[in-house]
């Protein structure tokens, strides 16, 4: 348990950041789920639109420190190739 004023403040900040990061991660997962559903439906226009809306959210996750840069790059690349494969 935190005893000093500094450690108490850090504990409060940690709780706040945890909530913010949890909400941000949930939002990213929602966008990813929309892309997955569009891909599963086979509608390329919807999948492309969903991917375009998901990409800024993923990038924002990187800048805010919620996700690793390479993880997001890998996810975007794989989703883009799957969306592209629908057309063929």
N, CA, C and O atoms as CSV, one atom per row, in Angstrom:
chain,resi,resn,atom,element,x,y,z
A,1,UNK,N,N,0.847,-1.189,0.000
A,1,UNK,CA,C,0.000,0.000,0.000
A,1,UNK,C,C,0.887,1.244,0.000
A,1,UNK,O,O,1.961,1.258,0.602
A,2,UNK,N,N,0.420,2.282,-0.683
A,2,UNK,CA,C,1.178,3.525,-0.784
A,2,UNK,C,C,1.171,4.260,0.554
A,2,UNK,O,O,0.138,4.377,1.213
A,3,UNK,N,N,2.349,4.750,0.938
A,3,UNK,CA,C,2.471,5.459,2.214
A,3,UNK,C,C,2.830,6.926,2.039
A,3,UNK,O,O,2.223,7.790,2.671
A,4,UNK,N,N,3.797,7.215,1.200
A,4,UNK,CA,C,4.226,8.596,1.036
A,4,UNK,C,C,3.241,9.335,0.130
A,4,UNK,O,O,2.528,8.707,-0.654
A,5,UNK,N,N,3.200,10.661,0.234
A,5,UNK,CA,C,2.292,11.430,-0.634
A,5,UNK,C,C,2.565,11.192,-2.115
A,5,UNK,O,O,1.638,11.123,-2.923
A,6,UNK,N,N,3.840,11.068,-2.464
A,6,UNK,CA,C,4.184,10.834,-3.866
A,6,UNK,C,C,3.665,9.487,-4.346
A,6,UNK,O,O,3.127,9.386,-5.449
A,7,UNK,N,N,3.823,8.452,-3.527
A,7,UNK,CA,C,3.366,7.127,-3.942
A,7,UNK,C,C,1.837,7.060,-3.988
A,7,UNK,O,O,1.270,6.330,-4.801
A,8,UNK,N,N,1.163,7.830,-3.108
A,8,UNK,CA,C,-0.300,7.888,-3.158
A,8,UNK,C,C,-0.769,8.547,-4.442
A,8,UNK,O,O,-1.725,8.099,-5.076
A,9,UNK,N,N,-0.077,9.622,-4.818
A,9,UNK,CA,C,-0.434,10.313,-6.058
A,9,UNK,C,C,-0.193,9.400,-7.259
A,9,UNK,O,O,-1.021,9.338,-8.168
A,10,UNK,N,N,0.944,8.687,-7.266
A,10,UNK,CA,C,1.242,7.784,-8.374
A,10,UNK,C,C,0.201,6.672,-8.469
A,10,UNK,O,O,-0.147,6.241,-9.568
A,11,UNK,N,N,-0.294,6.210,-7.332
A,11,UNK,CA,C,-1.329,5.181,-7.332
A,11,UNK,C,C,-2.618,5.722,-7.950
A,11,UNK,O,O,-3.288,5.034,-8.719
A,12,UNK,N,N,-2.954,6.968,-7.601
A,12,UNK,CA,C,-4.152,7.584,-8.202
A,12,UNK,C,C,-3.976,7.748,-9.702
A,12,UNK,O,O,-4.885,7.449,-10.476
A,13,UNK,N,N,-2.795,8.229,-10.114
A,13,UNK,CA,C,-2.532,8.424,-11.539
A,13,UNK,C,C,-2.584,7.096,-12.286
A,13,UNK,O,O,-3.079,7.023,-13.411
A,14,UNK,N,N,-2.076,6.066,-11.658
A,14,UNK,CA,C,-2.059,4.744,-12.276
A,14,UNK,C,C,-3.482,4.246,-12.519
A,14,UNK,O,O,-3.777,3.699,-13.581
A,15,UNK,N,N,-4.349,4.431,-11.551
A,15,UNK,CA,C,-5.761,4.027,-11.704
A,15,UNK,C,C,-6.433,4.800,-12.839
A,15,UNK,O,O,-7.168,4.221,-13.639
A,16,UNK,N,N,-6.179,6.102,-12.906
A,16,UNK,CA,C,-6.763,6.939,-13.954
A,16,UNK,C,C,-6.286,6.490,-15.323
A,16,UNK,O,O,-7.088,6.332,-16.243
A,17,UNK,N,N,-4.971,6.283,-15.462
A,17,UNK,CA,C,-4.408,5.857,-16.739
A,17,UNK,C,C,-4.935,4.487,-17.137
A,17,UNK,O,O,-5.170,4.224,-18.317
A,18,UNK,N,N,-5.121,3.611,-16.147
A,18,UNK,CA,C,-5.635,2.268,-16.428
A,18,UNK,C,C,-7.019,2.351,-17.062
A,18,UNK,O,O,-7.308,1.654,-18.034
A,19,UNK,N,N,-7.867,3.204,-16.505
A,19,UNK,CA,C,-9.222,3.364,-17.045
A,19,UNK,C,C,-9.191,3.938,-18.453
A,19,UNK,O,O,-9.924,3.484,-19.331
A,20,UNK,N,N,-8.339,4.941,-18.666
A,20,UNK,CA,C,-8.243,5.571,-19.986
A,20,UNK,C,C,-7.729,4.561,-21.013
A,20,UNK,O,O,-8.272,4.453,-22.113
A,21,UNK,N,N,-6.681,3.826,-20.645
A,21,UNK,CA,C,-6.116,2.842,-21.565
A,21,UNK,C,C,-7.090,1.715,-21.858
A,21,UNK,O,O,-7.145,1.214,-22.981
A,22,UNK,N,N,-7.861,1.314,-20.853
A,22,UNK,CA,C,-8.855,0.253,-21.034
A,22,UNK,C,C,-9.919,0.694,-22.031
A,22,UNK,O,O,-10.310,-0.078,-22.907
A,23,UNK,N,N,-10.388,1.928,-21.902
A,23,UNK,CA,C,-11.391,2.456,-22.821
A,23,UNK,C,C,-10.829,2.560,-24.229
A,23,UNK,O,O,-11.517,2.245,-25.199
A,24,UNK,N,N,-9.590,2.996,-24.344
A,24,UNK,CA,C,-8.967,3.146,-25.660
A,24,UNK,C,C,-8.769,1.782,-26.325
A,24,UNK,O,O,-9.029,1.628,-27.519
A,25,UNK,N,N,-8.315,0.803,-25.559
A,25,UNK,CA,C,-8.131,-0.551,-26.086
A,25,UNK,C,C,-9.462,-1.149,-26.536
A,25,UNK,O,O,-9.535,-1.817,-27.568
A,26,UNK,N,N,-10.512,-0.905,-25.756
A,26,UNK,CA,C,-11.844,-1.400,-26.103
A,26,UNK,C,C,-12.331,-0.764,-27.400
A,26,UNK,O,O,-12.913,-1.440,-28.248
A,27,UNK,N,N,-12.095,0.525,-27.549
A,27,UNK,CA,C,-12.497,1.235,-28.767
A,27,UNK,C,C,-11.767,0.672,-29.989
A,27,UNK,O,O,-12.369,0.495,-31.048
A,28,UNK,N,N,-10.477,0.392,-29.840
A,28,UNK,CA,C,-9.694,-0.178,-30.936
A,28,UNK,C,C,-10.249,-1.550,-31.308
A,28,UNK,O,O,-10.408,-1.865,-32.487
A,29,UNK,N,N,-10.541,-2.363,-30.295
A,29,UNK,CA,C,-11.078,-3.703,-30.565
A,29,UNK,C,C,-12.421,-3.628,-31.279
A,29,UNK,O,O,-12.717,-4.473,-32.124
A,30,UNK,N,N,-13.231,-2.638,-30.957
A,30,UNK,CA,C,-14.514,-2.458,-31.620
A,30,UNK,C,C,-14.307,-2.177,-33.107
A,30,UNK,O,O,-14.990,-2.753,-33.954
A,31,UNK,N,N,-13.372,-1.299,-33.415
A,31,UNK,CA,C,-13.090,-0.989,-34.819
A,31,UNK,C,C,-12.566,-2.222,-35.552
A,31,UNK,O,O,-12.932,-2.466,-36.702
A,32,UNK,N,N,-11.713,-2.992,-34.890
A,32,UNK,CA,C,-11.191,-4.210,-35.506
A,32,UNK,C,C,-12.309,-5.223,-35.746
A,32,UNK,O,O,-12.330,-5.901,-36.773
A,33,UNK,N,N,-13.238,-5.323,-34.794
A,33,UNK,CA,C,-14.357,-6.247,-34.953
A,33,UNK,C,C,-15.222,-5.854,-36.141
A,33,UNK,O,O,-15.703,-6.722,-36.869
A,34,UNK,N,N,-15.426,-4.542,-36.349
A,34,UNK,CA,C,-16.217,-4.079,-37.492
A,34,UNK,C,C,-15.548,-4.467,-38.805
A,34,UNK,O,O,-16.228,-4.841,-39.760
A,35,UNK,N,N,-14.224,-4.381,-38.859
A,35,UNK,CA,C,-13.501,-4.784,-40.068
A,35,UNK,C,C,-13.648,-6.285,-40.276
A,35,UNK,O,O,-13.902,-6.733,-41.394
A,36,UNK,N,N,-13.491,-7.061,-39.215
A,36,UNK,CA,C,-13.624,-8.520,-39.314
A,36,UNK,C,C,-15.013,-8.912,-39.806
A,36,UNK,O,O,-15.148,-9.802,-40.646
A,37,UNK,N,N,-16.041,-8.255,-39.287
A,37,UNK,CA,C,-17.410,-8.566,-39.708
A,37,UNK,C,C,-17.632,-8.207,-41.164
A,37,UNK,O,O,-18.307,-8.941,-41.886
A,38,UNK,N,N,-17.074,-7.090,-41.607
A,38,UNK,CA,C,-17.211,-6.683,-43.004
A,38,UNK,C,C,-16.492,-7.665,-43.928
A,38,UNK,O,O,-16.983,-7.979,-45.013
A,39,UNK,N,N,-15.337,-8.142,-43.495
A,39,UNK,CA,C,-14.606,-9.130,-44.290
A,39,UNK,C,C,-15.406,-10.427,-44.363
A,39,UNK,O,O,-15.500,-11.047,-45.422
A,40,UNK,N,N,-15.977,-10.829,-43.240
A,40,UNK,CA,C,-16.756,-12.070,-43.204
A,40,UNK,C,C,-17.994,-11.983,-44.089
A,40,UNK,O,O,-18.418,-12.987,-44.662
A,41,UNK,N,N,-18.577,-10.786,-44.204
A,41,UNK,CA,C,-19.770,-10.623,-45.038
A,41,UNK,C,C,-19.432,-10.676,-46.524
A,41,UNK,O,O,-20.304,-10.936,-47.353
A,42,UNK,N,N,-18.172,-10.433,-46.861
A,42,UNK,CA,C,-17.759,-10.493,-48.257
A,42,UNK,C,C,-18.003,-9.212,-49.030
A,42,UNK,O,O,-17.816,-9.185,-50.247
A,43,UNK,N,N,-18.411,-8.162,-48.362
A,43,UNK,CA,C,-18.677,-6.878,-49.010
A,43,UNK,C,C,-17.397,-6.045,-48.983
A,43,UNK,O,O,-16.978,-5.566,-47.930
A,44,UNK,N,N,-16.779,-5.880,-50.161
A,44,UNK,CA,C,-15.482,-5.195,-50.178
A,44,UNK,C,C,-15.606,-3.707,-49.872
A,44,UNK,O,O,-14.727,-3.135,-49.226
A,45,UNK,N,N,-16.691,-3.070,-50.328
A,45,UNK,CA,C,-16.844,-1.629,-50.051
A,45,UNK,C,C,-16.947,-1.382,-48.548
A,45,UNK,O,O,-16.322,-0.469,-48.009
A,46,UNK,N,N,-17.745,-2.209,-47.888
A,46,UNK,CA,C,-17.907,-2.054,-46.439
A,46,UNK,C,C,-16.595,-2.366,-45.715
A,46,UNK,O,O,-16.229,-1.687,-44.756
A,47,UNK,N,N,-15.901,-3.390,-46.181
A,47,UNK,CA,C,-14.643,-3.766,-45.542
A,47,UNK,C,C,-13.593,-2.670,-45.712
A,47,UNK,O,O,-12.844,-2.366,-44.784
A,48,UNK,N,N,-13.549,-2.083,-46.906
A,48,UNK,CA,C,-12.592,-1.002,-47.151
A,48,UNK,C,C,-12.905,0.204,-46.276
A,48,UNK,O,O,-12.004,0.807,-45.694
A,49,UNK,N,N,-14.180,0.551,-46.187
A,49,UNK,CA,C,-14.581,1.687,-45.359
A,49,UNK,C,C,-14.267,1.429,-43.885
A,49,UNK,O,O,-13.792,2.318,-43.179
A,50,UNK,N,N,-14.535,0.208,-43.432
A,50,UNK,CA,C,-14.254,-0.140,-42.034
A,50,UNK,C,C,-12.757,-0.094,-41.754
A,50,UNK,O,O,-12.330,0.359,-40.692
A,51,UNK,N,N,-11.962,-0.564,-42.713
A,51,UNK,CA,C,-10.507,-0.540,-42.538
A,51,UNK,C,C,-9.994,0.885,-42.495
A,51,UNK,O,O,-9.124,1.208,-41.686
A,52,UNK,N,N,-10.523,1.741,-43.358
A,52,UNK,CA,C,-10.093,3.149,-43.364
A,52,UNK,C,C,-10.430,3.843,-42.055
A,52,UNK,O,O,-9.674,4.697,-41.593
A,53,UNK,N,N,-11.554,3.485,-41.455
A,53,UNK,CA,C,-11.903,4.111,-40.180
A,53,UNK,C,C,-11.110,3.504,-39.023
A,53,UNK,O,O,-10.904,4.162,-38.003
A,54,UNK,N,N,-10.662,2.254,-39.173
A,54,UNK,CA,C,-9.917,1.594,-38.101
A,54,UNK,C,C,-8.451,2.022,-38.070
A,54,UNK,O,O,-7.842,2.049,-37.000
A,55,UNK,N,N,-7.884,2.352,-39.213
A,55,UNK,CA,C,-6.462,2.670,-39.266
A,55,UNK,C,C,-6.067,3.852,-38.380
A,55,UNK,O,O,-5.071,3.747,-37.664
A,56,UNK,N,N,-6.798,4.973,-38.391
A,56,UNK,CA,C,-6.417,6.067,-37.483
A,56,UNK,C,C,-6.539,5.691,-36.011
A,56,UNK,O,O,-5.754,6.152,-35.183
A,57,UNK,N,N,-7.523,4.854,-35.685
A,57,UNK,CA,C,-7.675,4.425,-34.290
A,57,UNK,C,C,-6.485,3.582,-33.855
A,57,UNK,O,O,-5.973,3.740,-32.747
A,58,UNK,N,N,-6.051,2.689,-34.729
A,58,UNK,CA,C,-4.881,1.870,-34.415
A,58,UNK,C,C,-3.641,2.741,-34.256
A,58,UNK,O,O,-2.855,2.554,-33.327
A,59,UNK,N,N,-3.473,3.685,-35.159
A,59,UNK,CA,C,-2.312,4.578,-35.086
A,59,UNK,C,C,-2.352,5.407,-33.808
A,59,UNK,O,O,-1.313,5.668,-33.201
A,60,UNK,N,N,-3.535,5.816,-33.404
A,60,UNK,CA,C,-3.673,6.588,-32.168
A,60,UNK,C,C,-3.314,5.732,-30.962
A,60,UNK,O,O,-2.761,6.229,-29.981
A,61,UNK,N,N,-3.630,4.448,-31.040
A,61,UNK,CA,C,-3.250,3.541,-29.963
A,61,UNK,C,C,-1.743,3.476,-29.782
A,61,UNK,O,O,-1.245,3.337,-28.664
A,62,UNK,N,N,-1.018,3.577,-30.899
A,62,UNK,CA,C,0.449,3.567,-30.833
A,62,UNK,C,C,0.949,4.853,-30.191
A,62,UNK,O,O,1.785,4.813,-29.289
A,63,UNK,N,N,0.442,5.991,-30.650
A,63,UNK,CA,C,0.935,7.269,-30.131
A,63,UNK,C,C,0.596,7.454,-28.657
A,63,UNK,O,O,1.317,8.144,-27.938
A,64,UNK,N,N,-0.492,6.844,-28.204
A,64,UNK,CA,C,-0.878,6.974,-26.799
A,64,UNK,C,C,-0.233,5.906,-25.923
A,64,UNK,O,O,-0.406,5.908,-24.705
A,65,UNK,N,N,0.512,4.994,-26.546
A,65,UNK,CA,C,1.237,3.998,-25.762
A,65,UNK,C,C,0.413,2.806,-25.340
A,65,UNK,O,O,0.818,2.064,-24.446
A,66,UNK,N,N,-0.734,2.603,-25.961
A,66,UNK,CA,C,-1.587,1.480,-25.597
A,66,UNK,C,C,-1.136,0.210,-26.306
A,66,UNK,O,O,-1.207,-0.882,-25.742
A,67,UNK,N,N,-0.670,0.357,-27.544
A,67,UNK,CA,C,-0.228,-0.793,-28.328
A,67,UNK,C,C,1.165,-0.522,-28.889
A,67,UNK,O,O,1.580,0.629,-29.025
A,68,UNK,N,N,1.872,-1.586,-29.209
A,68,UNK,CA,C,3.213,-1.466,-29.775
A,68,UNK,C,C,3.122,-1.168,-31.267
A,68,UNK,O,O,2.206,-1.616,-31.957
A,69,UNK,N,N,4.082,-0.410,-31.737
A,69,UNK,CA,C,4.103,0.031,-33.136
A,69,UNK,C,C,4.090,-1.148,-34.107
A,69,UNK,O,O,3.322,-1.145,-35.069
A,70,UNK,N,N,4.924,-2.147,-33.866
A,70,UNK,CA,C,5.000,-3.284,-34.778
A,70,UNK,C,C,3.741,-4.134,-34.747
A,70,UNK,O,O,3.352,-4.702,-35.767
A,71,UNK,N,N,3.106,-4.228,-33.597
A,71,UNK,CA,C,1.856,-4.974,-33.483
A,71,UNK,C,C,0.796,-4.340,-34.369
A,71,UNK,O,O,0.094,-5.031,-35.107
A,72,UNK,N,N,0.687,-3.029,-34.291
A,72,UNK,CA,C,-0.314,-2.308,-35.083
A,72,UNK,C,C,0.012,-2.407,-36.568
A,72,UNK,O,O,-0.887,-2.591,-37.388
A,73,UNK,N,N,1.277,-2.287,-36.915
A,73,UNK,CA,C,1.681,-2.401,-38.317
A,73,UNK,C,C,1.312,-3.775,-38.856
A,73,UNK,O,O,0.816,-3.891,-39.976
A,74,UNK,N,N,1.551,-4.811,-38.067
A,74,UNK,CA,C,1.224,-6.175,-38.481
A,74,UNK,C,C,-0.282,-6.354,-38.667
A,74,UNK,O,O,-0.730,-6.946,-39.649
A,75,UNK,N,N,-1.059,-5.834,-37.711
A,75,UNK,CA,C,-2.517,-5.951,-37.810
A,75,UNK,C,C,-3.048,-5.229,-39.043
A,75,UNK,O,O,-3.885,-5.768,-39.768
A,76,UNK,N,N,-2.564,-4.007,-39.284
A,76,UNK,CA,C,-3.023,-3.238,-40.438
A,76,UNK,C,C,-2.672,-3.951,-41.734
A,76,UNK,O,O,-3.490,-4.022,-42.651
A,77,UNK,N,N,-1.463,-4.477,-41.807
A,77,UNK,CA,C,-1.016,-5.160,-43.013
A,77,UNK,C,C,-1.868,-6.390,-43.291
A,77,UNK,O,O,-2.301,-6.609,-44.423
A,78,UNK,N,N,-2.103,-7.184,-42.269
A,78,UNK,CA,C,-2.885,-8.411,-42.450
A,78,UNK,C,C,-4.331,-8.107,-42.819
A,78,UNK,O,O,-4.915,-8.774,-43.673
A,79,UNK,N,N,-4.905,-7.098,-42.173
A,79,UNK,CA,C,-6.285,-6.731,-42.509
A,79,UNK,C,C,-6.375,-6.196,-43.935
A,79,UNK,O,O,-7.302,-6.533,-44.672
A,80,UNK,N,N,-5.413,-5.363,-44.319
A,80,UNK,CA,C,-5.431,-4.793,-45.666
A,80,UNK,C,C,-5.319,-5.886,-46.715
A,80,UNK,O,O,-5.993,-5.822,-47.744
A,81,UNK,N,N,-4.474,-6.895,-46.474
A,81,UNK,CA,C,-4.340,-7.972,-47.453
A,81,UNK,C,C,-5.602,-8.810,-47.518
A,81,UNK,O,O,-5.961,-9.297,-48.590
A,82,UNK,N,N,-6.286,-8.991,-46.392
A,82,UNK,CA,C,-7.549,-9.745,-46.403
A,82,UNK,C,C,-8.648,-8.979,-47.117
A,82,UNK,O,O,-9.454,-9.573,-47.833
A,83,UNK,N,N,-8.689,-7.662,-46.930
A,83,UNK,CA,C,-9.679,-6.844,-47.631
A,83,UNK,C,C,-9.411,-6.883,-49.123
A,83,UNK,O,O,-10.336,-6.992,-49.928
A,84,UNK,N,N,-8.152,-6.794,-49.483
A,84,UNK,CA,C,-7.775,-6.828,-50.893
A,84,UNK,C,C,-8.128,-8.168,-51.516
A,84,UNK,O,O,-8.493,-8.224,-52.691
A,85,UNK,N,N,-8.027,-9.239,-50.756
A,85,UNK,CA,C,-8.305,-10.587,-51.267
A,85,UNK,C,C,-9.787,-10.790,-51.575
A,85,UNK,O,O,-10.135,-11.671,-52.362
A,86,UNK,N,N,-10.657,-9.997,-50.975
A,86,UNK,CA,C,-12.098,-10.132,-51.217
A,86,UNK,C,C,-12.411,-9.839,-52.673
A,86,UNK,O,O,-13.284,-10.475,-53.263
A,87,UNK,N,N,-11.709,-8.888,-53.252
A,87,UNK,CA,C,-11.987,-8.453,-54.617
A,87,UNK,C,C,-11.652,-9.543,-55.636
A,87,UNK,O,O,-12.245,-9.597,-56.714
A,88,UNK,N,N,-10.714,-10.396,-55.295
A,88,UNK,CA,C,-10.264,-11.395,-56.272
A,88,UNK,C,C,-11.025,-12.683,-56.193
A,88,UNK,O,O,-10.752,-13.609,-56.956
